[in-house]
Amino acid sequence: MSSSTLTSDGAAWLASAGAYPRSTLALWEERPDAPVVLPCGSAFDVVSTPAIFGRRMLDRLWDEGPGSGPVAAFRGRMLLFAAPGTAQRLPSLLEWEEWGSHGRTAAIPPLLCHGTGDAITVPAPAPTAPTPALTGRSTRPGQFTSPGRSASTAPSAPSAPTSRSTPTDPSDSRWLVAPDTRHPWLPGPEILLWAAVRAARSAVRISIFPPPDQGANVYDVSRRR
């Protein structure tokens, strides 16, 4: 999957999760290539999945469901940003499905749910290379401007994942669907359960032969609620 560009509004939302948001934004202004550790439970929870299964969940969310919230790749795993409280509720929903639906969740790998008391590493605004001068936001990937700067060249819409390839580099850390507003829509536990169950079903039906074009899928971010 190709990287999605973090906007200044998205960065402000991420920074609001920490105790010192201005310090986080100042760090990103000085070092846009620096990942940051942020706490979960207030602005967002995070559900961490193995990369391949997370890709299947993301496909279900975009192909059949309401879309997704922000999504990042980190060290071979996929991080799905979710509504606060999801980390507490989702495990019990998965247990209920296992008991009440004849093992419908048996093909779902263990999902790591990060909520209150946990922290995650957030990809840098420009994970590929530092940006020398930050005088305004640009549409070129890898550039970032903190809120309050001129944004005359800001993109009109957020970008989204553009292929079905799976991140494999263990040091990989980048946005797949970057936050683009100060109040992004976040899926709750029921939506992620729905996506996980359907991803598990699709895993059973996958052929040993790959589809003819695995790089053609484009997610329509306008469908996000």
N, C-alpha and C positions, 0 to 999 in steps of 0.2 A: 504494500500500500504506500502511496506517496504521501508526503507530509502535508499537513494543513497548517496555514499561517495563523498564529496567535495575534489577535487584535489588541489594542490598548484597553478597550472595554473588557475584553476577556481576561486580560492580565489583572485588571483592577478587581474583577470578581474572584479570581484565584487568590490574589493577595489578601482579600478580605477574610479568608479562612484563618489567617495567622494572627498572632497577637500584635504584630507590628507591620501592618500592610504598607506603610510608607517606606519602611526600610527595605521590604521586598522589592517594591517598584524601583527604588533607588539603585538596588543591586542590579536589577535587570537592565536599567538604563546604562549603567556602567559596564556590565558584563552580560550582554544578551545571550551568551552561550552557556550560562551557568544554570544547572538544574537547582531546584530549591525543595527542601523538605517542608511540607505543610500538614497541619493536623486535619483529620477528618471529623465529621460529626456535627459541624455547625453549618458551613456553606454546602457541603457535599459529603456523601459516603462514596466508597470506591469498591467495586467488585472486580477482583483480579482473577483472570482465567488463563489456562494454557493458550498459546497463540492461535493454534488451529481451531480449537473449539470456540474461542472468542470471535474469530473471524466468522464462523458459522452463525453465532448469535447475532453478530452485527449484520450479516446478510439477511437474516430473518427480520430484524428490526426495520431494515430499510426496504426490503422487498414486499413484506406482508404486514408490517406494523406501522407505528407512528414515527419511525426514525429513532435516533439516539440522542443522548446528551453528549458532552465531550468524551472523547476516547483517545487514549494514549498507548503507545507501545513502550515497554520498559523491560529490558533484559529477557527477551523471549516470551514475555507475557503481555496480555492485553488488559488495560485498566479501563473499565467502564464506569464513568462518573454517574452517580445515582443520587436520588433524593435522600436527605438526612433521615435516618431511621431504617434505611434499607438493610444495612449490615446486621441489624438486630432481628429483623423480620424475615428476611429471605431464607436463612437456614431452617427455620421452623416450617416455612411453606414447602421447602424441598423435602423435609421429613414427612410432612403430611401427604405429599404427592406419592412418595415411596410407599407409604402405608395404604393409602386409599385408592390408588390407581394401578394396582397390579404391577408395580415396579417400573412406572413410566420414567423415573429419574435414574434408573440403573446405569444408563449410558452417559450420564452427566459426570464429568470429572469433579473432584473436590474444588469448590469455588472458595477463594479467600475473600472474606468480607471485612472491610476496614471501616470502622465507625468511630464513635466516641472513645477517646483514649489511644487511638492509633494515628499513625502518620504515614504519608506516602511521598515518594520523590516525584515532583512535577517536572516534566521536560522543560528545557529552556525555550525561550521565545525563538532563538536562533541556534538550534543544536548542532548545525553543520560547521559553522565558522563564526568567529566574532565579527561584529559590525564596527567599522572604524569610527564613523561619525554619525550621531543620531540627531539630525536636524529636522526631520520630518518623517512621517510614516510613508513607506513605499510599497508598491504592489509586488516588488521583487521578494521571493521567499528569503527568510532569514533576517529581515529588518524589522525593528520594533521601536515604537516611541511611547513613552509613558503618557498617561492621561494629561491633557492640558496643552500638549504641543499641537502645532499645526497639522491638520490631517486632510489637506486639499487633495492628496492623491490616494486617499484611503479606498480600499476595494468596497464595492457596493454590496457584496454578499460574501458570506464565509465560504471557504473551500471545504471539500469533503474528500474521503478516500476515493481513489480513482482506479484501483485495481484490487484483485483478490489475492495477490501474493502475500505471503506470510513473513513477518520479520523473523530472522533467524540469528542475527548477530547478537551474542550475549550482552554486548555493551550498548545495544540499540536503545535509544530513548528519544522519542519524537511524538508529536501530535498527529493523530490520524483524523480526528474531527476536533478541531481546536475550539475552545469557547470564544464566542464573538460578541457577546452582550454582557451587561452587568447582571442580568437576571436570566440565565439560560434555562431552558426547559430540561428537567432531569427525570428519567424514568424511575418509577417506584418499584418495590419488590415484586408486585404482581406482574408487571410488564416484563421484568427480567426473568421471572419464572417461566412465563409464556415463551420467551425467546429461547431459554435454555432447553425446555422440553422439546420445542420444534427443532432446535439444533441437534439434539440427541437423536430425534427421529430421522433427520436428514443424514446423519452420520451412518446409520444403518443401511440407507439406500444408496450411498455413494458407490459408483462403479470403480473398478480397478483402473479404468481408463480415464484420464483427465478430460474435461470438456475441451472443445476445439480452441476456445479463446478465453483464457483465464484472466486476461488483463483488460477486458472491455467494460467491466461493470463500473458505473458511475452512480453515486448516491445523490439523490435530489434533496439538498438541504432545505428547500422551501417546504418540504413536507413535515419538518419538525414542528411539534406543537409548542 
